[in-house]
Amino acid sequence: MASSGTQFVLVASLALLCSCLAIKVEYDANAIIIDGKRKVIIAGSIHYPRSTPEMWPDLIRKAKEGGVDAIETYIFWDVHEPQRRKYDFSGNLDFVKFFKLVQDAGLYAIIRIGPYVCAEWNYGGFPMWLHNTPGIQLRTNNDIFKNEMQVFTTKIVNMCKEANLFASQGGPIILAQIENEYGNIMEKYGDAGKKYIKWCANMAVAQNISEPWIMCQQSDAPEPMINTCNGFYCDQFTPNNPKSPKMWTENWTGWFKLWGGRDPQRTAEDLAFSVARFFQTGGVLNNYYMYHGGTNFGRTAGGPYIATSYDYNAPLDEYGNLNQPKWGHLKQLHEAIKQAEKFFTDGIVETKNISTYVNLTQFTVKATGERFCMLSNGDNTGDYTADLGPDGKFFVPAWSVTFLQGCTEEVYNTAKINTQRSVMVNKHSHENEKPAKLAWAWTPEPIQDTLDGNGKFKAARLLDQKEASGDGSDYLWYMTRVDTKDMSLENATLRVSTKGHGLHAYVNGQLIGTQFSRQATGQQMVTGDDYSFGFDKAVSSLKKGVNVISLLSVTVGLTNYGAFYDLHPTGLVEGSVLLREKGKDIIDATGYEWSYKVGLNGEAQHFYDPNSKNVNWSCTDVPKDRPMTWYKTSFKTPPGKEAVVVDLLGMGKGHAWVNGRSIGRYWPTQIAETSGCDPHCNYRGTYKDDKCRTNCGNPSQRWYHVPRSFLNKNADNTLILFEEVGGAPWNVTFQVVTVGTVCANAQEGNKVELRCQGHRKISEIQFASFGDPRGTCGSFSVGNHQADQTVSVVEKLCLGKPSCSIEVSQSTFGHSSLGNLTSRLAVQAVCK
């Protein structure tokens, strides 16, 4: 309905600050009102720590070119305050610089302070010292937690104020968020949860900013908080306050990837459908989560078992490349939305059902009588031709929305993709040359102290790994001594019960076995939140008398979501350690005195630093399949500007550093399930995260991003790997990510743009047909009709060029013998 109610003025100041006029932000149920201009907002999530400062300008520019109005990001407490009251805002943690770049690009910003973020981030973004604070309970009505949360929130807000980042100061930030998806789990916290969320609202208001505060997934958000929606679809969402705008803080563009999992994929058609339906039903702000996913550098991946790549099938891929056709299809959607903006924000709205699944919404500007219409077909199988009388007939494919300018002219349909499809490839920078083999050096991880049972502290029980280690490492040694005087040592086994996520067991210095809670080898992965497992292996290294048991427990990212997720046990806590013979328990060492050591000696001595003086590298007898081994090599920086990746196929599991900077965990031996992939994904019908999966039977992640800012321009680079389970480095190579093939399948009346990447040019037209071509990219074929000169016309326009533009029309190609039917152009070209 038309806007007629009171507008809620959130900024009164019109002062001139830092040469920037203050921006007045208001809202009502139908619009975000910025300096009096009624707007709908398209936003996109880009997490600054998942990329590098050198990448930020390009990511922001591409988002703007894609039609995005605002950039959203969380603020990540754990990396900003790794130790209590000791802060870090350097490098890729400089969120102030990030927001200033957003403003320089002419975009707005949305800050989601949380400070709980989820985000598939380690421990949901909480620092471990917080968990270990005596008397604390996280995310509930606990005074100790609330004080720490308020201190950090105030710290971030004050930094924004000092940098003049809020709109009221002339800055880019127009919205701020407190807490995150608490409504999903609040019931488990009872009355304490309700009191906590009210406190969050009051604490946020007390920060004295003029911009609106939002709470996502919080149906009882106290005023003046605006509750918002997260999910794959939010067209049915209604704010709890009728005066609040309908906002979608997380439209999931894909999904995250697990070690051992298949690649998630959400089609461009379905994503566009969800956005169009949202605005058709009164939406005001849509934020893509993610617009650029990026990389989980270091140990930031949560989960557990979240992969290092956080690509998320976003419009910009992990490396910042355009993910086509998703980026281009959404760009055209945003153009259609902007055409309709005044109708969405000021129009009188009338919706009627044309058929069971088809709705027509007409927006009319009362003052001028101008109209804009949207036709949605929610049927997941049946197309529909809508007869709108004098306005015309319109074909609406199943599961799609059509935008009609003036209610008479189709300007966009969510199911009709007319933009380029790019097939990305990983190539050696010199395509015609075989890459030189890397020369490797190695050194063993020093573990004799722990094999001898010597730790740094002791306890007469099995400790929780995250608490004992402070999450300073993926690794914690548990060591004890047992006397086997009552054992015959025949058929002895070691049985360990652990909460995960991995275990390496040594007895008297001999490795007797390795096990992980999720052994993904192409079979169905175990799912759910239970990462506990039982380790049961034969022991041949026992001797009469005193024996040393050394257990190296391994985490693969800490839990980041759920009620009381912070209390999920890790490591051997609540477990048991037993020596058994002939199926009977002989020695229960669970309650023995245990010695502990956090992390690896190589970590403590900075083996990953090429300049470390604490390591002696050997270039002889370089081993393969040897656990607990460090490898080092040097390599040249690939020329050009294309994204660089390292192919770690052949390695087992571990951590990688380039020039001393972590590029994250690697685990190419984790193989995705062999079934459940869909090479011919049907975009129609409700999307779930297990739909349209790809990459079955392959390593979950084989290639790992090496940002160019990590590399030396005029000197050799150093790659250092810590190999945990055993691997062979001989086939490790560095490659660049680029566009290999470009395709288009566009309807008559559109313009097709084909674009290669970097210094590459269109070298071959593999297919071109204007008429009724069949198939998809990679399998096009000529239909019953086509214009004779299609191939020669496309070659003339495109060959030898980095990009070309093609008008899809009969004036370009001639007649295709289709009569009154609309022709299409299908093209497939090679970039080289």
N, C-alpha and C positions, 0 to 999 in steps of 0.2 A: 504494500500500500504506500501511498505518497507520504513523504516526511511532513509531519505537521506538529509533532510534539516539541517539548523543550529540548534544546541542545545543551549538553553538559560541557560547560567551558572548563577546560583543564589547565589552560595556561592563560594568564592575564597579561603577562609582561610583553611589552613591545620594544624593549630596550635594545640598543645596539651593542653587541658583545663581540669582541675579537673580529671586528669588521664584518660580522655576520648578523643580519637581522634575526631576532627571535622569531620562532615559528609557533604560531598558535595552533594547538591540536585540540580538536573537539570530536565528539562522536554522537550519533544517534543510532537508531535501529537499522538505518539503511545506508550509512556512509561513515567513513573516516573523513573528518573535515579538517583540512590543513590550510591555514590562513584563508579561511572562508571558502575554499574550493572543495566540493564534495567529491570524494574519491572512493573507488574500490582499489584494493592493494594486492599486487602479486609479489610475493616474497619468496626467498630461497635461502635454505640453510647452507652455510659454509663455515665449518669449524676451523678457526685459525690454527690450533695446534696440530691438525691433521694435514697441514701443508707447510709451506715455508714462506717467510716474508717476501722472498723473491717471486713466488708464485702468486701472491695475493693480487697485485694489480691486474694480471691477466685473467684470473678467475673472476674478479669483480667486473672487468670489462666485458667478458663473455656473458656473464649474467645479465648485464645491462643490455647488451645487444640481443639477448634472448627475450627481452621484454619484462625483465624483473624490475620492480620499483624499490624493493627493500631487501637488505641482507640480514639474516638472522643468525645468531650464534649463542651457544651456551657459554658460561664462564666456568672454568674447570678448577675447582678448589684445590684438588690434590696436587696439581703441578704448580699452582701459584703460591701455596703455603705448605710445602713438603714437610717443614718442621714448624712447630707452633711459633707464630709471630716472626718467622723468617720467610720473606716473600721473594718471589722470582717473577719478573715481568719482562724478561730479556728474550731476544731472538723471536722464535715463533710463538712466544707467550705474551708478546707485546700487543694486547688487545686494543690499547689506545691507538697505536699506530694503525691497526687493522681498521678501526672505525673511522679514523681520519681519511684513510684511503677510500672507504665507502663514500664518505662525504665528498671527497675530491671528484669522485665519479658522478656526483649528482644524484646519489641514491639515499634513501632513508635506511635506518637500522632498527633492529629489534634486539634487545639484550635480554637473555634468559639467565638470570643469576642463579636460580635454583635455591640454594647451591647444590642440592642433589640434582644430578642431570640424567641419570640412566645412560643413554647414548651409547650402549654397548661399550662403555668406558670402564676401565679397571675400578672396581669397587664403587661404581656409580658416581665417581668424582669426589668421593670423600677421602681425605688424607687418613692414613692409618693411625697417626697419633691421636686423632679424634676418637677412633674406636677404643684405643687403649687408655683413654682418660678415665681415671677412677670415678665410678658413680654415674657415668654417662649412659643414656639410652638415646639412640638416634631416631630422628623423625617422629618424635612424640612429645608430650607435655613434660619435658625434662629440663629443669632450669639450667643445668650445665650445658646441655646441647644447645638450648635456645640462646644462651649467652654467646657461645662460639659462633653460631650461625649469624647472630646479629652483628658481631664484630666483623666477620668476613663480609657480609652484605654491605655494611656501612663503609668498609674499606673500598669496595668496588664502586659503590655509588659516589663516594667522595673523589675517587680518582677520575670518574666520569665528569663530575662537576668541575674539578680543577682543570680538566682538559676542554671544558665547554662542549661536552658531547651531547648533552640533552637538547632537544628541540627548543625548549624555552630559553636556551643560551645561544641559539643559532647553530646547534649541532644536528647530527643526523638521527639521533635516537628518538623514536616516536612512541615506542611501547617498551615496557619492562615486565618481566615475569618473575614471580616468586613461587617457590616450591615447584613440583613437577609430577603430574599424574598421580597425585596423592589419593584422589578419589577412587582410583582403581583398587587400592588396598586399605583404605582408611577404616573400614569396618572391623578389620582384625585388631585395630588399636583401641576400639571402644570409645568411651567418653574422653579418654586422654587424646585420642586423635582429633576429635571434634574441637576440643579446647586448643590443641596445637594449631589447627588450620585457622582458627579465629585470631590466635596470636600472630601467625604469619601475616595475615592481612593488616593487622594493626601495626606491626613492626614495619611493614613495607610503606604504609601511609606515613609513618613517622619519619621516613627518610626525606620527606619534604621535597619530592620532585613533583613537577607539574604534569608529567606524562601519565597516561593510564597504566595501571597495573593489571596484569592478566594472570589467571590460574587455569592451566589446561587440565582437562578431565576432572573438573571439580564442580559437580552439579549443584553443590550447596555453597559455592564461593560467596563469602560475605561481601556486601557492598563496601566500598566502590569497586571491588575486584570484578573483572569481566571473566566469566568462565568460557573456555574455548574447547574445541574438539580436536582429538587426534585419531587417526585411523586411515584405512584405505578409502572410506567413503564417509562423508559428513553432510550429505544433502538433507538427511532427516534430523539433524541436530537442531535444537532450539536453546538459546541462552536462558538461564534461569531468571533473568531480568528482561522484561519485554522492551526496555529502553536501551538494552545493550546490543551492539552489532554482532552479527553472526560471523564468528572467526574460526578459522581452521589452522591451528598452529603446527600440525604435522600431517601433511598429506604424504604418505609413505610412497616414494617413487620406485621403490624396490624393496629389498630386504638385506639384512647382513648375512655374511657367509661364516660358516663354522668350519673348523678343521674337520675334515672327513665329510663335509657336506657338499651338495651340488650347488651350482651357481644360481642365485635367485634372478628372476627376470620379470619385470612388469611391463607390459606392452605400452607403447606410446598411445595407442587407441584407447585403452582402458583408462590410463591416467588422464588423458584429455577428457574422456567421458565423465570421470568423477569431478573434475574441476568445473566443467560446463553445467552439470547437474547442480553443483553447489551454488553457482551464481544464479542459475535459473530459479532456485528456491530461496533466494534472498541473501546469499552469501556476500560478505563485505571484504574479507581478507582471506587469501589462500597462501599458505606457506609450504613450499616443497621441502620435505625432509627425506632425502637430502637433495640439494641442487648440485653440490659437489661433495662427495663423501670423503675422499682422500685416503690417507695411510695411517695406520696405528703404529707410529714410530715407537721405539723403545719397548717398554712393557705396559703401554697404555691400553692395549686391548683387554676388554673385560670378558664377561660371559658366564662361566668359563668357556674356553674353546672358541672364542671369537678369533677369526683369522687376522693376519696383519693387514690385508687389503680391506679397506672399508669403502669399496667402490659403490655399493648400494644400488647399482644399476641407475645411477643418477643422470640427469641431462648432461653434466660434465663428468667424464670418467675419472678414475682414481688419479690420473696424471694431469688432468685439466683439459684433455681433448674433448671436442664436441662428440657426444654420444648420439649419433644420427641413426634413425630419424627422430629420436625422442626430442632432442634440443630444437630442431627446426619445426617439428609439428607443434610443439608447445609455443614456440615463438609466434607462429601463425594464429594459434588459439588466443594468445595474449593480445594480438592486434585486433582480433574480433571482439574480445572483451572490452578493450579500450574504445572501440567504436560504439559499444553499447553502454559505456560508463554512465552517461547522463540519464539513460533510461533506467539503469539499475538503481541509481541514487535518488532520482527525482520522479520516476515514472509511477503512474497508477497501474497496478498489477492485476491482471485477470488471467487465471489459469483454468482450462477446461480439459476434460478427458475426451479425446477423439476416439480412442478405442481402449481396450483393456490395458495396454501397456504404453500407449502413446498419449503424451500431454502437449498441449499448445499453451504457451505463456506469452501474453501480449503486454508489453510495457508501453504506456502512452504518456507523453509529456503534455499535461493539461493545457499549459499556456499556448503551445504551438500546434497541438494535435499530432505531432510526429510520433511514429510508432516503430517499435522493434519487437521481433518475435523470436521465440526459441521453441523448436520442436524436439521433443525427446522421445526416443523409443527404447523402453526398458526391457523389451523382449530379448532374450538371449539366443533366439533361433530365427525369428521371423522378421524379414524386412517389411517395410510399410510405405505405401504411397498415400500421402495426406492430401486430400482435396480441400483447399482453403477457399473455395469459391472464386470470387474475382481476383484474389491475391495469387492464385495459381495452384498447381499441383507440385508436390515435392516428395522425392524419393528419400526415405530415411532408413538407412541400413539398421539391422538389429544392433542393439546396445550402442546407440550413438545419439548425439545431439546436433541439430542443425541451427546455425545462427542465420536469421533472415533480416537483412537491412530493409527497413521500410515494410517489413512483413511480406515482401514480394521478391527479394533477391537473395539467393543463398551466397553467403560470404565465407562460410566455414562449416565443415562437418567433422566431428571428432573421429570418425572411422575412415575418412578419405585422406590418406597420406599423400601429399604432393611434394614432399621434400626429399632430399638426398638420403640414401641409406649408405653408411660407411662400414666397410668390413676392415677392422683393424688387424694389423699383423705385427709381430715382433721380428725384426730383421737385424742382421749385422749391418753396421753403418756403411761398410763397403760391400754392396750386394754381390759383386762379381769376384770377391776375394775370399778365400777360406780364412777364417779368423785364426790368428796365431794362438797356439796352446799356451796357457798360463803356466808360469814356473812357480812351484809351491814350496813353502817351508812349513815346518810343523814343530810343535812342542806338546808334550803331554800336560794335561791338567794335574798340578801337584795335589795328590790326595793321600799321601802316606800318613800325614798327621791324623786324618779322620779314619783311615783304615786301622790305625793303631788305637783309635778310640779317644783321641785327644780333642776336646772341644773348648769353648770359651766360657760356658756357664752350665750349671747342672740343675736338675729337678727330679724329684722322685715320682714322676708321672710323665705321661705322654702329652706334650703341649700342643695347642693349636698353632699351626704353622704361621698364619698371618700375624698372630699376636707375638709369637716368639721372634719372628724375623722382622717385624715392623714393616713387612712387605718391601724390604730393601733388596730382595732378590727373589728369583723363581725357586731358589734352592734352600733347603734346610736339612742339615745332617742330624740324625738321631743315632746316638751311639751308646752301647752298653756292653757289659761283660757278663758272661754266664759260665757257670761251672758244670761240666757235663759228667761229673763223677757218677751220677745215677743213670747214665745212658750207655747203651751198648754201642751206639754210633752206627748201627745197621739200619739201612733204609730210613735215615733221618730226613725230615723235611722242616722247612721254615714256613710258618703260616703267619701272614701279616694281614690284619684288617685295617683299611685306611679310608679316609674320606676323600682321597684323591689329591691331585689329579694324575700323578705318576709316581713310580717308585723304582729305584735301583738298589738292589740288596747285595751286600758284601758280607761274607763270613771269613774271618781271618785273612782279609785282604783279597779274597777271590770273589769275583762277580758271579753270583749264582742265578741272577735273572733280572729282567726289566719288564715292567708292565705299566700300561696306562688305562685309565678308566674307560676310554672310548677308543677301541682299536678299530679304526676304519680302514678296511682293506678291500673296499669295493662291495662289502655286504651292507645290510641295513644297519644304520647307526642306532645305538641306544639313544633315546631322547628323554627329556625331562630334566629335573633339577637335581637328581641324585647322581653324584659323581663318586660314590663310594665303590670300593671293589675289594675282593679278596685275592691276596697273593699267596700262592702255595707252590713251592719249588723244592726239589730234592737238594740236599746239602752233602757234598762229599769232602768238604774241607774242614769239618769238625775234628777236634782232637780231644783226647782225655785231658781234663783240667780246665783252665780258664780259656775262654774263647771270646773274640771280639766280634760283635754284630754291629755293622755300620749300614744304616739305612738312609739313602738320599731321597728325600721327598721332594716332589716337583709340583709346582702350580703352573697352570696355563691360563692366567687371567682370573681375577676374583669376581665372584657373583656381583651383578650390578642392578638386579631388579627383583621385586617381590616384597611382601610384608616381612619385616624382620630379616631381610636378606643379609644384613650386616652381621648377623649371628650365625650364618651358615658355617659349620666347621670345615676346616681344611687341614690336610696332613693327617698324622696318626692319632690326633685327639679323638677320644671316644672309641678308639680302636683297640687292637690287642696284638701282641707279639708272642708267638708260641713256637717252641721246638717240639716236634712230634716224632714218634717212632711207631711203625706198624699201625698207623691210624689212631694212635692215642696221644693225648697231650702229656708231655713229660715235664717240660719246663715252661712256666708262664712268666715271661719277663716284663709283662705290661707294667707292673708296679715297681720295677727295679729303679735304681738311680740311673738316669739318662744324662749323657753329656751332649751338648748342643753346639753347633756352629752354623752361623748364618752365611749362606752364599758360597761361592767358589774362591779358591785362592787366586785364580786367574783374574776374577773380577776385582778382588781387593787390590791386586798388584797391577791393575790396568793393562792386562795383556792386550786388550782391544785398542790401545793407543799405540800407533806406529812409533812414537817417540819414547815409549816406555823402556827404561833401562833394567827392568826387573825380569826380563824374559830372554832366554837363549834359544834362538830359532835354529833349526837344523834343516839343511837342504838335501840331506841324504836319507835314503830309505824311508821316503814319505809313505806313511801307512794308509791303508784303506780299511773301512769297516772297523775302525778302532774307536770305542767309546771314549768319552772324556778327553777329547783331543782338540787342540787349537791349530788352525791353518792360516797361513798368510800368503798373499800374492800381490803383485803390482800390475797395474793396467793403465792404458792410455784413455783419456777422455774421448768418447765418440764425438766426431765433429758434428756441427749443426746445432739446432735448437730443439730437436725432437726429444721427448721424454726418454730417459735411460732406465733400463731394467737389468737386473742380473738374473740369469737362468741358473737355478740351483738344483736342477734335476741330477740325481745321483747322490745328493747329500741326504742325511737322515732327518735329524731334528736339532735345532739349536738357535743361535742368535748371530746376527751379522752386523758388522760395522764397516763403514767406508770412511777412511781418513779420520777414524776415531769417533764418528757419529753413527749412532744406532739407526739402522733401517728396519729393526724389528725382529721378531721371532721368525724362524723359517721351519717348515715341516712338510717337505714335498712327498714324504712317504705316506702321508695321510691321503688315502685314495677315496674319492667320492663314490657313493653307491652306484652300482652298475645299472640300476633300474630307476624309473620315475622321471626320466627326462622326456621332453616333448619338442622334437625338432620342428613340428608344425603347430606351434602354439596358437590356440584359438582365443582371441582377445575377448570374445563374447562371454558374458556371465561374470558373476561375482569373483573377484580376485582374492586369493589367499596366498600366503607366503610360500606354499609348496606347489603352486601352479606354475607351469611354464619353466620348470627348472632345466638347466643345461649342464654340460661338462661331466656327464656320468662316466664313471670308470677311469677318470684322470685324476692327477694330483689336485687336491683342493686349491692349492696355490703353488705354482711352479716358478713364477716370475715375481721379483720384488723390486719396488720402486727405489731408484737412487736419484734423488733430486739433483739437478745440475748445480745447485748452489753448494752441494756437498763436495763437488769435484774441483780439482785444480785445473786451471786453464792451460798453464804452461809447464806443468810438472807431472810426473807419474802419480798415480793414486794407489792407495793401499786398501785391499779388502782383507778383513780378518773375520774368521768364522770360528765360533765355538761349537764343536760337533759333540752332541750329548750321547747319541745312541750308535753312531758309526755310519760313515758314508765314504764316498769316493769323489774327490774334487776335480777329477781330470776333465770332466765335461762342462764345468762351470764356464759360462760365457757372458759377455755384456752385449746387450742389444738395444735398439731403439724401437719405440712404438710409433707406428705411423699408419696412414690410410693405405691399404693395399688395393682395394677394389671399391669403386663407387657405383651405386645403382640408383635408378629412379623409376617410378611407375606412376606417372601423373596424368590427370585428366585434362582434356582439352579446355583451354581457357586459363591455364595456370602457367607460371614461369618456373622452369627447373634450373637450379644452379648446381653444377657439379664442381667440386673443389677438392684438390689433393692437399697435401700438407707439406710444410717445409719447402725444400728445394725441388720436390718431386712434381712431375708433370704428367698429364694424361698421355700415355704412350700407345694405347690400343683401345679401339672400340670393339668389345667382344660381342655385343648384341645391341641392336637398335631396331625398333619396330613401332610405327605409328598406325594404330588401327585397333584391333582387339587382341593384343598379345596375351599369352597365357603364362602362368607360373610366377615365381618370385625370384629375388636376387640369387643368382647361382644356378637357376634352373629355368630361365626364360625360354619360351618358344614362340614361334610365329603362329598367330591365330588364323582365322579364315579370311581376314581382310587386312591389308596394310598398304600404306603409300610406298610406291616403288623406290623413291629416292631417300628413304629414311636414313640409311647407313651413311651415304655420301654427305648428306646435309649435316649430320651430327659430327662426322669426321672433320668437315670443313670448319665447323664452329669450335671444336674442342681439341683436336689432336695437337700435341706439342705445347699446350697451354697449362698453367697451374690450375686454372679454373675457367669455366665458361657458363654462359647463360643461354637458355633455349626457351623460346616462346612456343608453347605446345598449342599449335593451331594449324589449320589447313593452309593458311598463307605461308607458313614455314615449310610444310612437308607436302602440300597438295592433298587431294582427296584420298580417303582410305576406303571408299566404297561401302561405308557403313550407313549411308543415308542420313536419317534424322537422329540416329543413335550417337551418343557422345564417344569420340575416339579417345584413346589413351596412348601415351608414349612410354615405352619401356626401354631403358638404356642400362647397359653394364659396361664399365670402362675400367682400365687398369692404370694405376698411378705408379710411376717408376722414376 
